[in-house]
């Protein structure tokens, strides 16, 4: 399957997926942000298909802001936009993108001892909600 994505489309996908990992990292327990980001990043770079080719690189030059709220203001709408554009161009790739982000947030939750914190669980819910809003 051939999917033609503009540079802006690719930036939207990267901002959404890598931003979701950043949100999970910000919601993680103190001292585990690096582990959370590493696990989530491995999941993103392990993706396959056209989405995998796009997510193989983190977005360049994106300013996420200084607070988690500013990060969420940018990333959550990007998740919805990414799903919308993929649903229009390649529905199978929309499913691939969604599952990749879901795996990344699950992987990002792994470094926690026991169950993920309520903060991480809530952030994962917000990310999933943004994916499903398209």
C-alpha positions, 0 to 999 in steps of 0.5 A: 500500500502506498501512502503519500504524506506531506512533510506537514502530515509527517510532522503531525504524526511525529508530534502526536506519537512522540508527544504522547510518549512525552506526556507519559514521561511527564506523568510518570513517577519521580526518577522514572521519566527517563525509563518511561521515555526510553520504553515508549521510544523503543515502541515507536521506533519498532513500528512497521509499515508507512507509519513505522517509517515516519515514526523512526525519527523524532520530530525536529524543532518542535517546542512542546512548552514548559508545562504538561498542560502546554504539552497536552495542548499541542499533543492531544489535538495532534493525535486526533489530527493524525488519526483523521488524516490517516483515516482519509488516506489509508484506514489500515495505517490509521489502525497501525498508528493507533495501535503503535501509540497504544503500545507505546503508552503501555510500554511507557507504563512498564517501568513503574513498580506494580500498577501504573500510577493514577496520574499515568493511567489518567494520561493514558486515558486522555491519549486514547480519548484523543486518538478515538476522537477522530 
